[in-house]
């Protein structure tokens, strides 16, 4: 490769990184808009300050944010051509495993005649609708970022964008949700995240090819 060609490639890569980083900043406003939407349409739970001090309730925020941040790191890696997630997928799998274990342990701890009601809760439909709807904002931001980059695994990049957006949306939705049992939020938050992940993977295959 000639020196001039190498300089051009480095310059193009630097420009790509700068555009990517600028797009990334839009996630902050997206989170704020999601919170405002929840506050205006559903309302913030009145005992939020108390609820976040209870470990089982606080885990809704921890799991959502943790999954969102871990998937965001994966999106950043996959934005590069030829990228391989490698060990970066471990935090995502670890959070999923922890959530599944938490669900299982809670299931065993709850009396048999109360398990179905705990899983069903009272707001499953609202939860299952709201999380995917809220996810639209961060997923759009992440797709915009990826379209400025050069992902060579578009379906996987789309899936990671979906997990990231849905994880953040779940954490924001938790500001309203009063269902504190892991049997409820692992089931319905998790299903909402899976729906967004699957949809985003399909969209990624079509929209992120280059």
Buried (B, 14 or more C-beta within 10 A) or exposed (E): EEEEEEEEEEEEEEEBBEEBEEBBEBBEEBBEBBBEBBEEEBEEBEEBEEBBEEEEBBBBBBBBBBBBBBBBBBBBBBBBEEBEBEEBBEBBEEBBEBBEEBBEEBBEEBEEEEBEEBBBBEBBEBBBEBBBBBBBBBBBBBBBBBBBBBBBBBBBBBBBBBBBBBBBBBBBBBBBBBBBBBBBBBBBBBBBBEBBBEBBBBBBBEEBEE
